[in-house]
Amino acid sequence: MLSPDLIKWIKNVNNNWTHKAYFDVPDEFQLHFPNHHKQNVLTTPCGEIILLFQKVDSSTDIKFTHLVTPVNDILKDHYKPQYRYSRRVKVIAQRLEKPYISKTDTSFRNINLGGVSQGNVNQIGNMKHVQEKNLLSVIQKELYDLFLPYVKNNKIFTAG
């Protein structure tokens, strides 16, 4: 089953037109990265899980919307001016309707996501506040519990 210890990464996403990034995508889709993060696209190993967050609609509060995992190690080059690079990911779970999973209702509430907001993938365990407060396993279990009811099509994942 989906395992808490696989939730290791976090990435900010946005859509300036609809204000809902990746809400209308199939179970597998291309996750885009800003041009200046080309070297970061292939960082996450296949099977490990990336938490996607964003500001939905006109909200100023950050929402956690997806758990995804890379399905290959292929860097795709597009002709999008600011987001040329992408990687294929599979949706593990998603919460795309109200009430959204809000940052303020989780152990992330006191964690600054400023550096993460640039569109790169970051290891949750390497975040300063997470290390100082020894929060990694707490956050992983919390996200697991919050997203478990929204696992797509009974997807089964195990560590290793």
C-alpha positions as CSV (number, residue, x, y, z in Angstrom):
1,M,0.0,0.0,0.0
2,L,1.0,3.6,-0.2
3,S,3.8,4.0,2.3
4,P,4.5,7.1,4.4
5,D,8.3,6.8,4.0
6,L,8.0,7.2,0.2
7,I,6.7,10.8,0.6
8,K,10.1,12.5,0.4
9,W,9.8,15.4,-2.0
10,I,7.9,18.7,-2.3
11,K,7.3,20.9,-5.3
12,N,5.3,24.1,-5.9
13,V,3.1,24.2,-9.0
14,N,0.9,27.0,-10.5
15,N,-1.3,27.9,-13.3
16,N,-1.7,31.6,-13.9
17,W,-4.7,31.2,-16.1
18,T,-7.0,28.8,-14.2
19,H,-5.3,29.1,-10.8
20,K,-5.6,25.3,-10.5
21,A,-2.5,23.5,-11.7
22,Y,-2.9,19.9,-12.9
23,F,-6.5,19.7,-11.9
24,D,-7.6,18.5,-15.3
25,V,-5.0,15.9,-16.2
26,P,-5.0,12.1,-16.8
27,D,-3.5,9.6,-14.3
28,E,-0.1,10.2,-16.0
29,F,1.0,13.6,-17.1
30,Q,4.1,15.8,-17.8
31,L,5.1,17.7,-14.6
32,H,6.8,20.9,-15.8
33,F,9.8,22.7,-14.4
34,P,11.0,26.3,-14.9
35,N,13.9,26.6,-17.3
36,H,16.4,27.5,-14.6
37,H,15.6,24.2,-12.8
38,K,16.6,21.9,-15.7
39,Q,19.2,20.1,-13.5
40,N,16.4,19.4,-10.9
41,V,14.0,17.6,-13.2
42,L,15.4,14.1,-12.8
43,T,16.3,14.4,-9.1
44,T,13.4,12.3,-7.7
45,P,13.9,8.6,-8.1
46,C,11.0,6.6,-9.7
47,G,8.8,5.2,-6.9
48,E,9.5,8.0,-4.5
49,I,6.6,10.5,-4.0
50,I,6.4,14.2,-4.6
51,L,3.9,16.4,-2.7
52,L,2.6,19.1,-5.0
53,F,1.4,22.3,-3.5
54,Q,-0.2,25.5,-4.8
55,K,-2.4,28.5,-4.1
56,V,-5.9,27.5,-5.5
57,D,-8.2,30.1,-7.0
58,S,-7.8,33.4,-5.1
59,S,-6.7,31.8,-1.9
60,T,-3.5,33.1,-0.2
61,D,-3.2,29.9,1.8
62,I,-1.1,27.0,0.4
63,K,-3.0,23.8,-0.5
64,F,-1.5,20.3,-0.8
65,T,-3.2,18.9,-3.9
66,H,-1.4,15.9,-5.3
67,L,1.0,13.0,-4.5
68,V,2.8,12.0,-7.7
69,T,5.7,9.7,-8.6
70,P,8.0,9.8,-11.6
71,V,7.5,6.9,-14.0
72,N,10.7,7.3,-16.0
73,D,14.0,9.1,-16.1
74,I,13.4,10.9,-19.3
75,L,13.8,14.7,-19.4
76,K,11.4,16.1,-22.0
77,D,12.2,19.3,-23.8
78,H,9.2,21.4,-24.8
79,Y,8.8,24.7,-26.7
80,K,7.2,26.4,-23.7
81,P,9.0,29.7,-23.2
82,Q,9.4,29.5,-19.4
83,Y,8.7,25.8,-18.7
84,R,10.6,23.9,-21.3
85,Y,11.4,20.9,-19.2
86,S,9.2,18.2,-17.8
87,R,9.1,14.6,-16.5
88,R,6.3,12.1,-16.7
89,V,4.6,11.4,-13.4
90,K,1.8,9.2,-12.2
91,V,-0.9,10.5,-9.8
92,I,-0.9,8.4,-6.6
93,A,-3.5,10.6,-4.8
94,Q,-5.1,14.0,-5.3
95,R,-7.5,16.2,-3.3
96,L,-9.0,18.6,-5.9
97,E,-12.1,19.8,-4.2
98,K,-13.1,21.7,-1.0
99,P,-12.1,21.3,1.7
100,Y,-8.6,21.2,0.3
101,I,-5.7,20.0,2.4
102,S,-4.4,23.3,3.8
103,K,-0.8,23.9,4.8
104,T,-2.0,25.7,8.0
105,D,-3.8,22.5,9.1
106,T,-0.6,20.4,8.9
107,S,2.8,20.2,10.5
108,F,4.0,22.4,7.6
109,R,2.2,25.4,9.2
110,N,5.4,26.8,10.7
111,I,7.7,25.8,7.8
112,N,8.7,28.5,5.3
113,L,8.2,27.2,1.8
114,G,9.8,30.2,0.2
115,G,12.7,28.4,-1.3
116,V,10.4,25.7,-2.6
117,S,8.2,28.1,-4.3
118,Q,10.6,28.5,-7.2
119,G,9.3,25.3,-8.9
120,N,12.1,23.0,-8.1
121,V,11.8,19.7,-6.3
122,N,13.1,19.7,-2.7
123,Q,13.6,16.9,-0.2
124,I,11.3,17.4,2.7
125,G,13.9,15.9,5.1
126,N,16.5,18.5,4.0
127,M,14.4,21.4,5.0
128,K,15.9,23.3,7.9
129,H,12.8,23.4,10.2
130,V,12.0,19.8,9.5
131,Q,15.6,18.8,10.5
132,E,15.7,21.0,13.6
133,K,12.3,19.7,14.9
134,N,12.8,16.1,13.7
135,L,9.5,16.3,11.8
136,L,10.1,14.1,8.8
137,S,8.4,11.0,10.0
138,V,5.6,13.1,11.5
139,I,5.0,14.9,8.2
140,Q,5.2,11.7,6.2
141,K,2.6,10.0,8.4
142,E,0.3,13.0,8.4
143,L,0.4,13.4,4.6
144,Y,-0.2,9.7,4.2
145,D,-3.3,9.9,6.5
146,L,-4.6,13.0,4.7
147,F,-4.2,11.6,1.2
148,L,-5.1,7.9,1.8
149,P,-8.8,8.4,1.2
150,Y,-8.0,10.0,-2.2
151,V,-5.6,7.3,-3.6
152,K,-6.4,6.9,-7.3
153,N,-7.7,3.6,-8.5
154,N,-6.4,1.6,-5.5
155,K,-2.8,2.2,-6.6
156,I,-0.5,0.0,-4.6
157,F,3.0,1.1,-3.8
158,T,5.6,-0.4,-1.5
159,A,9.1,0.7,-0.6
160,G,11.9,-0.8,-2.5
